[in-house]
Amino acid sequence: MALILVSMLDAWHARDIRIDGRRQNLREAATLAASVVSEYRSLADTGKLAEDVARQQALERLKGMRYSTEGYFLVYSFDEVMLMHPFKASAAGKSVKGLRDSNGLALFDKMTVASAQPGGAYLDYHWPHLGKTAPSPLIGYVQRYEPWSWIIVTSAYVDDIDAAFMQSLIQSSLITLAIAAALIVSVAWSTRSVQHVLGGDPTDAASVAARIASGDLTASIDVMPGDESSLLAVIKKMRDSLRVSIRHIQETAGNVASAAREITEGNRSLSSRTDSQAASLEETAANMEEITVMLRQTADHASTARSLAEQAAEVTQNGCDMMLKMKRTMGEISDASTQVSEIISVIESIAFQTNILALNAAVEAAHAGDGGRGFAVVATEVRALAQRSTSAAGEIRNLIGVAVNKVDMGSSLAAGTQAAIEAVQQAIARVRLAVCEIDQAATEQRAGVEQVNTAVARIDGLTQQNAQLVQQVAAVADSLELESMRMREAASVFTISEVAAVGQL
């Protein structure tokens, strides 16, 4: 039916084109007739022809003009009096007012009204062909010639166009029917092939697909025995696969949700322990910093003690050297005392001999009498001096003895002091060695504690990072749990038959 309608529209469009061409020809012919009349009027205006003669010649000229076998011109006046008819000379001078065509149309009245339009106008009416009585459709064109009050009429039959239209319509209809028959056969064969491909009626396939699309996987799908490749068979396989997949998805979503909850709980506990560990590490780091400061101070004090011990060792070494010098000096003093004792012995011997000499001198002086009195006095004085020398020498001997005893005691004390100083020196050396070891140990401890402090600070930073990672993991676990819930919600859209699903599993 669509092809027939298109053929009819195409034939009608061709008819319209031909009608438009026929109308254009009529207008051109009327324009030509008007130009001929204008030519004769120009001759009358120039005086070459009288106006009556010019009008008559113009009518004669139009009477003999033809542009087809039935293309001719009529001329009548504004008061509807026929001036020229090419085939009916008797009609000239007669009134055509009220003349009607076969359909009762007041033909010339309509023509007069239509000619009043600028440039002329078309008019459709019916009139028999020459020599015939049956009316046929025509297209007329009327145009006024105002200077002479004429109305020029020309027309053309369109029954040939209608005949061509009907012939074209019949031919197009026959061709269209043939094509339609071929299309019907082709569509029937295609429909049968499509039904074979679909595996059933297309509406059934669409209904099943719509139910599956809406999430209903319990839809019953009937396929022909042995059908494995049709659309319905494939949809059935897809439904069965979807049942298994959706069931697995639901189970997996539940497992994921449970695992996510466990991860979340574990992460919360781990986060709490990590926070506690971070706080402990911060406190430990602070304590290690204090220990580092204390060890640094201890190391500084140990260095100071080492310096002091070295100074004490130097002082004791100097004391020991001084005691050695004092001991040598005491020995020298003891030797000098011995020499002084010997000298005193000599002095005592001299004093004794002097005393003896004085006694002898006194005896001799006594023997000498008065002459030896002065010598006796001298001998007495010498004797007194000798006695005093002896007494002084004895006192010196006593003092030297005391001094020697004191020097011996000083030597003994110096020896004891030297031994004590040597013991102190050895003790100070041991103290110095211990202090050096303490200083070295304190230095090593300070380095070790600083390394430990650095390691604790690094562990503290790592613990803080671990705490952040634990929080991130907790957030991811929460997101995973949320996504698993969304997965379960998405999978819950599908309705699965437990019996069918178990059978497929």
Beta strands, then each sheet from edge to edge (+ up, - down):
strand 1: 73-77
strand 2: 82-84
strand 3: 121-128
strand 4: 135-145
strand 5: 150-157
sheet 1: 2+ 1- 5+ 4- 3+
end
